Structure formats: C-alpha cells, structure tokens
C-alpha cells in the first residue's frame, strides 16, 4: 500500500481457509501448523480469513488483491470511501469484496451476476489490480461460444448507479418456424426492471432480460428493443 507503506498479501490456503495477511518482520503466520486464525500465542493471525465452508462469502482461492490508491492525477476514481481499501477477488466464486484493513469491515463490491455479459458468466478470476488512473483491472478466464479464453476487464466508477445497457441486442436472421431470442445486458443499482417493445409498443409480459419469439413467421419481422 503506497499510502501507508504496508505490505499486504493474499495467502492461498489448502483445505479450509484463505487469508489476507499484513507482512511484518519475523512474523509467524502458522503454516503448516495452522491455516486461518491460529488464536495461539507466538503466531500472527490474518487481518481477515475467508472460509471454504462457512460464512459469507465462501472462498476457494484468493488469487487477486490490491489496495485501491489512485494517483492524485487520476481522471476517474471510485468514491473516497474506497481509497485505502483492500480489494480481494476469488478464483471460483467470482466475487470481489473490499476489506478495511484497520477495522476489518468487509463489504461486497460485486459478483459476476452484476458485472459480466451473459455469455461470460461462470468463468474464473485470475487476478485483480488497482491502477493509478483510478480504474481496477481484472484478468479472467471465461468460456465464450464453447471456447476458453483470457479476458482483461477494466472496472471504472460510473456515478450514481443509474441503469444503462452494456450489451445491446443483436439483429437476428432466421427461417420461418424456428425460435429466436434477443438478450440484453444491463448494469446499475439493483433491483432493475425490463420492458421489451416492438415497433415502439410494449410487449405484454416481456419483462426479463431475454425476449424469445417462438415459431417465427414473416409477420415477426419488426424492430424490437
């Protein structure tokens, strides 16, 4: 942490715990005698431990983490309450939590259901880093159209949390008698609501992120949004 000159590390555990540790000279963090909080004289306990089995959030491997400390020249930053917080990302469960290293207060920042396009959910976070420009960078391994690939995502603060569309529905060409679907990815403060329209008119009951049209015909050639 450039602001405090403290060194924080993610300590990937074995079978039960993941740890965030403050590195101090000559500290004994317990491995291999202890995993997670030792609560024993002579050992230094983690600032925070994430369990594999109990509590919220569940974790499998803390693989990404960084202290949010943007440059004074940053053009876009998260609100001030995030500055100095440690951002921790999990490999399997696809969440990012913030940790106050002084008070040990833990807050959810996001999970993949909030932030990723529909076709990229279910992958794995590989790393998370803070940038002096004020953004966070997340490296993920996602499967798209059946193919695994690595993607680098830029996470920026967008303001009030008002909803916006991240991925617009795509045009579809098909043959009569088939089923087609349109989907949209929207982001913002939850809960959010949806309403599909055809030629500017609301479609009754079409209030999810996916619009499906069964047994299409020439009469279904319209503008949907």
C-alpha positions as CSV (number, residue, x, y, z in Angstrom):
1,X,0.0,0.0,0.0
2,X,1.8,3.1,-1.2
3,X,-0.2,5.3,1.1
4,X,0.8,3.6,4.3
5,X,4.0,1.6,3.2
6,X,2.3,-1.6,4.5
7,X,2.7,-4.8,2.6
8,X,-0.5,-7.0,2.3
9,X,-0.6,-10.4,0.7
10,X,-3.2,-12.9,-0.4
11,X,-2.3,-16.3,1.2
12,X,-4.0,-19.0,-0.8
13,X,-4.9,-21.8,1.6
14,X,-5.1,-25.5,1.5
15,X,-8.4,-27.1,2.6
16,X,-10.3,-24.7,4.8
17,X,-9.2,-21.0,4.8
18,X,-8.0,-18.2,2.6
19,X,-6.1,-15.3,4.3
20,X,-5.2,-11.7,3.9
21,X,-2.0,-11.0,5.9
22,X,-0.1,-7.9,6.9
23,X,3.6,-8.6,6.4
24,X,5.7,-7.7,9.4
25,X,9.3,-8.7,10.2
26,X,9.8,-12.1,11.9
27,X,6.0,-12.8,12.0
28,X,5.0,-16.5,12.1
29,X,1.7,-16.9,10.2
30,X,1.3,-20.5,11.3
31,X,1.8,-22.6,8.2
32,X,1.8,-25.6,8.1
33,X,0.7,-25.9,11.7
34,X,-2.3,-23.6,11.3
35,X,-4.5,-22.4,8.4
36,X,-6.7,-19.4,9.0
37,X,-6.7,-17.8,12.5
38,X,-4.4,-19.7,14.9
39,X,-5.6,-17.8,18.0
40,X,-2.4,-19.0,19.7
41,X,0.5,-17.1,21.3
42,X,3.5,-16.9,19.1
43,X,1.6,-16.7,15.8
44,X,0.3,-13.8,13.8
45,X,-3.3,-14.1,12.7
46,X,-4.6,-12.9,9.3
47,X,-6.2,-9.5,9.0
48,X,-9.1,-11.5,7.6
49,X,-9.8,-15.1,6.8
50,X,-12.3,-16.4,4.2
51,X,-13.7,-19.9,4.9
52,X,-14.2,-22.6,2.4
53,X,-17.2,-24.0,4.3
54,X,-19.0,-21.4,6.4
55,X,-19.9,-17.7,6.4
56,X,-20.2,-15.1,3.6
57,X,-18.5,-15.0,1.3
58,X,-17.4,-18.6,0.8
59,X,-14.0,-18.8,-0.9
60,X,-11.8,-21.3,-2.7
61,X,-8.7,-19.3,-3.5
62,X,-7.9,-15.6,-3.0
63,X,-6.0,-15.1,-6.3
64,X,-6.4,-11.3,-6.8
65,X,-5.9,-8.4,-4.5
66,X,-4.7,-4.9,-4.3
67,X,-5.1,-1.7,-2.2
68,X,-7.1,1.0,-4.0
69,X,-4.8,4.0,-4.0
70,X,-5.3,6.1,-7.2
71,X,-2.8,8.8,-8.2
72,X,-3.7,12.5,-7.4
73,X,-3.7,12.9,-11.1
74,X,-6.4,10.2,-11.7
75,X,-9.1,11.3,-14.0
76,X,-11.8,9.0,-12.7
77,X,-11.9,7.4,-9.3
78,X,-14.3,5.5,-7.1
79,X,-15.8,7.4,-4.1
80,X,-13.5,8.3,-1.3
81,X,-14.7,5.5,1.0
82,X,-12.9,3.0,-1.3
83,X,-9.5,4.7,-1.1
84,X,-7.1,2.6,1.0
85,X,-9.5,-0.4,1.0
86,X,-8.0,-3.8,0.1
87,X,-9.8,-5.4,-2.9
88,X,-9.9,-9.2,-2.7
89,X,-11.0,-11.4,-5.6
90,X,-11.9,-15.1,-5.5
91,X,-11.0,-17.7,-8.2
92,X,-14.0,-19.9,-8.1
93,X,-16.9,-17.9,-6.6
94,X,-16.3,-14.8,-8.8
95,X,-16.8,-12.1,-6.2
96,X,-14.8,-9.1,-5.3
97,X,-15.0,-7.8,-1.7
98,X,-13.4,-4.7,-0.1
99,X,-11.7,-5.0,3.2
100,X,-10.9,-2.2,5.6
101,X,-7.5,-3.3,7.0
102,X,-7.9,-1.1,10.1
103,X,-11.5,-2.1,11.2
104,X,-11.6,-5.4,9.3
105,X,-15.0,-4.4,7.9
106,X,-15.9,-6.4,4.8
107,X,-18.2,-5.3,2.1
108,X,-19.3,-6.8,-1.2
109,X,-18.1,-4.8,-4.2
110,X,-19.6,-7.0,-6.9
111,X,-20.1,-10.6,-8.1
112,X,-20.2,-11.8,-11.7
113,X,-24.0,-11.6,-11.9
114,X,-23.7,-7.8,-11.6
115,X,-20.9,-7.1,-13.9
116,X,-20.4,-9.6,-16.7
117,X,-22.2,-10.1,-20.0
118,X,-24.5,-13.1,-20.0
119,X,-22.3,-15.2,-22.3
120,X,-19.2,-14.8,-20.0
121,X,-20.6,-15.8,-16.6
122,X,-19.2,-18.9,-14.9
123,X,-15.5,-18.4,-15.6
124,X,-12.7,-17.7,-13.2
125,X,-11.0,-14.6,-11.8
126,X,-7.2,-14.9,-12.2
127,X,-6.0,-11.6,-10.9
128,X,-7.2,-8.1,-9.8
129,X,-5.1,-5.0,-9.8
130,X,-5.6,-1.3,-9.0
131,X,-4.3,1.4,-11.4
132,X,-3.0,4.8,-10.6
133,X,-5.5,6.1,-13.1
134,X,-8.4,5.2,-10.8
135,X,-9.6,2.0,-12.5
136,X,-9.4,-1.6,-11.5
137,X,-8.2,-4.3,-13.9
138,X,-9.5,-7.8,-13.7
139,X,-8.0,-10.7,-15.5
140,X,-10.4,-13.6,-16.1
141,X,-10.6,-16.9,-17.8
142,X,-14.1,-17.2,-19.4
143,X,-15.7,-19.6,-21.9
144,X,-17.4,-17.9,-24.8
145,X,-19.2,-19.9,-27.5
146,X,-17.6,-23.1,-26.1
147,X,-14.0,-21.8,-26.2
148,X,-11.9,-20.9,-23.2
149,X,-10.0,-17.6,-23.5
150,X,-8.5,-15.0,-21.2
151,X,-10.0,-11.5,-21.0
152,X,-8.8,-8.3,-19.3
153,X,-11.7,-6.2,-17.9
154,X,-11.4,-2.5,-16.9
155,X,-13.7,-1.6,-14.0
156,X,-14.5,2.1,-13.6
157,X,-16.8,4.1,-11.4
158,X,-19.8,5.3,-13.5
159,X,-21.6,7.6,-11.0
160,X,-25.0,7.3,-9.4
161,X,-25.7,3.7,-10.3
162,X,-28.5,4.7,-12.8
163,X,-29.1,1.7,-15.1
164,X,-27.5,1.6,-18.5
165,X,-27.3,-1.0,-21.3
166,X,-23.9,-2.6,-21.6
167,X,-24.6,-5.0,-24.5
168,X,-27.3,-4.2,-26.9
169,X,-29.5,-7.0,-28.5
170,X,-28.2,-8.1,-31.9
171,X,-30.0,-8.4,-35.2
172,X,-31.2,-12.0,-36.0
173,X,-31.9,-13.6,-39.4
174,X,-33.6,-17.0,-39.4
175,X,-36.1,-19.1,-41.2
176,X,-39.8,-19.5,-40.6
177,X,-40.9,-21.9,-37.9
178,X,-37.8,-21.5,-35.7
179,X,-37.4,-19.9,-32.3
180,X,-35.3,-16.7,-31.9
181,X,-34.2,-14.9,-28.8
182,X,-32.8,-11.5,-28.0
183,X,-30.9,-10.7,-24.9
184,X,-29.6,-7.5,-23.3
185,X,-27.1,-6.9,-20.5
186,X,-28.0,-4.0,-18.2
187,X,-26.0,-2.7,-15.3
188,X,-26.8,-0.4,-12.4
189,X,-28.1,-0.4,-8.9
190,X,-30.4,-3.4,-8.3
191,X,-33.2,-4.2,-8.5
192,X,-33.8,-3.4,-12.2
193,X,-36.8,-3.9,-14.4
194,X,-37.1,-4.7,-18.1
195,X,-39.7,-4.0,-20.8
196,X,-39.3,-5.2,-24.4
197,X,-41.0,-3.2,-27.2
198,X,-41.9,-4.0,-30.8
199,X,-42.2,-1.0,-33.2
200,X,-42.4,1.3,-30.1
201,X,-45.2,-0.6,-28.4
202,X,-44.7,-2.5,-25.1
203,X,-44.9,-6.3,-25.4
204,X,-47.2,-7.7,-22.7
205,X,-45.3,-10.0,-20.3
206,X,-41.9,-9.3,-21.9
207,X,-40.2,-8.1,-18.7
208,X,-37.0,-10.1,-18.4
209,X,-33.6,-9.6,-19.9
210,X,-34.3,-12.1,-22.7
211,X,-37.1,-11.9,-25.3
212,X,-38.0,-15.2,-27.0
213,X,-40.2,-15.5,-30.1
214,X,-41.4,-19.0,-30.9
215,X,-42.3,-20.3,-34.4
216,X,-41.4,-17.1,-36.2
217,X,-43.1,-16.0,-39.4
218,X,-42.8,-13.1,-41.8
219,X,-45.2,-11.2,-39.6
220,X,-42.5,-11.1,-36.9
221,X,-40.1,-9.0,-39.0
222,X,-40.1,-5.9,-36.8
223,X,-37.9,-3.6,-34.7
224,X,-37.5,-5.0,-31.2
225,X,-35.9,-3.2,-28.3
